[in-house]
Structure formats: structure tokens, C-alpha cells
Amino acid sequence: MQIDWHYSWNVVDAAAGLLGWLIVLGLVIRQRQKQETERPIWKILLVTLAGFLSLSFKIHLFGQIVNIALLPIGLWAAYLFLRNRSWPHYRKFAWIGFTANYLFLATALLAGFIYGSLYDRNDPPLTWPIWRKRSLLSFIRQQGRQPSRKSCSRGRWQR
């Protein structure tokens, strides 16, 4: 059995994921401040993470494989555990967790569009560090200096 996460590690995807997590954290903090009684933060985070659990299906959309959440299994589980005690206090946090699935869907699609505009699809190995190195070397050659391997490794350039 092989598990394939279908996740590419690049700057654009990482920034989109970080943006999604920051938005979720901001929503949780805002909702916690709206409550009259302060609930323990660990319970709030646990219920929010439980809200992420969902029955979803994978679909190819705009050249990416994305998950679309259908059934909020984590929300139902939180309801079963908190039904008699404090479900009304934690309900909104569970829904924040479930709707965050769609937030991450939106950020993944946005990251795909940004990635497509920054990188040339005809030249897959082209990355920002290589592009920056190429432009730095062309700038140095225009100035009349020739970099050598020894001097480049030490951070100095020779004429």
C-alpha cells in the first residue's frame, strides 16, 4: 500500500498554507473574544481540529488534485462528546474547523494560479534560487568581473 499526499513543497504552496492557518487562527481568536465566558484554549483548539475531519473526495481541478469536504465527521464527533455539557459554547469552533476545509481549498487554488504566473510551465526545473543566481552572474559579468569557484565559496568575487 502506498500513500501519496499529492503535495508539492514550494514557496507559493507553503505561503498559501501559512495564510490559511493564520486566517483560521484569527477566526478562532476572534470567536473566543466574543464569548462571555472564557473557555480553555486547549479545548477550543481540539474542537477546531476535530472540525477539520470530514468525509471528502478528490477531484482534478485546474491541474491540481484538491479535496472537497462533504460530510463533517469531526463536527458530529464533537457534538456526540459535548452534546449534554457544553456543545453550544464549542459549536462555532467546530464549524470554523469544517469551513476551514473550504478555506484551504480556496488558498490551494489561488496558490496554483500564482505558481503558474511566477514559473514557466515549459521549464519545470526553473526555480527562484536558480533565477536569482543567473541574474546575479549576468550582473557580475556586465561589471567586468569573472567569478571563480574559490572566491564564490568564500563570498568574495575576484576581478
C-alpha positions in Angstrom: 0.0 0.0 0.0 1.3 3.4 -1.0 0.2 6.7 0.4 0.6 9.7 -1.9 -0.2 13.0 -0.3 -0.1 14.9 -3.7 1.7 17.9 -2.1 4.5 19.7 -3.7 6.9 21.7 -1.5 7.4 25.1 -2.9 7.3 28.6 -1.6 3.9 29.5 -3.1 2.1 26.5 -1.6 3.8 27.0 1.8 2.8 30.6 1.9 -0.8 29.8 0.9 -0.9 27.1 3.6 0.5 29.5 6.2 -2.0 32.2 5.1 -4.8 29.7 5.6 -3.6 28.7 9.1 -3.3 32.3 10.1 -6.8 33.0 9.0 -8.2 30.0 10.9 -6.2 31.1 14.0 -7.6 34.7 13.6 -11.1 33.4 13.4 -10.7 31.2 16.5 -9.2 34.1 18.5 -12.0 36.5 17.3 -14.7 33.9 18.2 -13.1 33.3 21.6 -13.1 37.0 22.4 -16.8 37.3 21.5 -17.7 34.7 24.1 -18.9 35.9 27.5 -17.2 33.1 29.4 -13.6 32.2 28.6 -13.2 28.5 27.7 -9.8 26.7 27.9 -7.8 27.3 24.8 -6.8 23.6 24.5 -10.4 22.6 24.3 -11.1 25.2 21.7 -8.2 24.1 19.5 -9.1 20.5 20.0 -12.7 21.1 18.8 -11.5 23.2 15.9 -9.1 20.5 14.8 -11.9 17.9 15.2 -14.0 20.1 12.9 -11.3 19.6 10.2 -12.2 15.9 9.9 -14.5 15.3 7.1 -15.5 12.7 4.5 -14.2 14.2 1.3 -13.4 13.3 -2.2 -10.5 14.1 -4.5 -11.1 15.9 -7.8 -8.8 17.3 -10.5 -9.4 21.0 -10.7 -7.3 23.4 -12.7 -4.4 21.0 -13.0 -4.4 20.2 -9.3 -5.8 17.4 -7.1 -8.0 19.0 -4.4 -10.1 17.6 -1.6 -13.7 18.7 -1.4 -15.3 18.2 2.1 -18.7 16.7 2.1 -19.7 15.3 5.5 -18.5 16.9 8.7 -17.5 13.8 10.6 -15.4 15.7 13.1 -18.2 18.1 13.8 -20.5 15.2 14.5 -18.0 13.5 16.8 -17.6 16.8 18.8 -21.4 17.0 19.0 -21.5 13.5 20.4 -18.9 14.2 23.1 -20.1 17.6 24.1 -23.9 17.2 23.5 -25.1 17.3 27.1 -22.4 19.5 28.5 -21.2 22.5 26.5 -21.9 22.0 22.8 -23.5 25.5 22.4 -20.2 27.0 23.6 -18.0 25.0 21.2 -20.3 24.6 18.2 -18.9 27.7 16.4 -15.3 26.5 16.8 -16.2 23.1 15.2 -17.9 24.9 12.3 -14.8 27.1 11.9 -12.8 23.9 11.6 -15.1 22.4 9.0 -15.3 25.6 6.9 -11.5 25.8 7.0 -11.5 22.9 4.6 -13.0 25.2 2.0 -10.6 28.0 3.0 -7.7 25.7 2.3 -9.3 24.6 -1.0 -9.5 28.3 -2.0 -5.9 29.0 -0.9 -4.7 25.9 -2.8 -6.4 27.1 -6.0 -5.1 30.6 -5.5 -1.6 29.2 -5.0 -1.9 27.2 -8.2 -2.7 30.3 -10.2 0.1 32.3 -8.5 2.6 29.5 -9.1 1.5 29.3 -12.8 2.1 33.0 -13.2 5.5 33.0 -11.5 7.1 29.9 -13.0 7.2 28.9 -16.6 5.5 25.6 -17.2 7.7 24.8 -20.2 10.8 24.9 -17.9 9.9 22.9 -14.8 13.3 22.9 -13.1 13.3 26.7 -13.1 13.2 27.9 -9.5 13.8 31.3 -7.8 17.2 30.4 -6.5 18.4 29.4 -9.9 16.8 32.5 -11.4 18.5 34.7 -8.8 21.8 33.1 -9.4 21.5 33.6 -13.1 20.7 37.2 -12.8 23.5 37.7 -10.2 26.0 36.1 -12.5 24.9 38.1 -15.5 25.1 41.3 -13.4 28.6 40.4 -12.3 29.7 39.7 -15.9 28.3 43.0 -17.1 30.5 44.7 -14.4 33.6 43.0 -15.9 34.3 40.6 -13.1 34.6 36.9 -13.5 33.6 34.7 -10.6 35.8 31.8 -9.7 34.8 28.8 -7.7 37.2 29.5 -4.8 36.1 33.1 -4.5 32.4 32.3 -4.8 32.5 29.8 -2.0 34.1 32.4 0.3 31.6 35.1 -0.6 34.1 37.3 -2.4 34.5 38.0 -6.1 37.8 38.3 -8.0 38.5 40.6 -10.9 
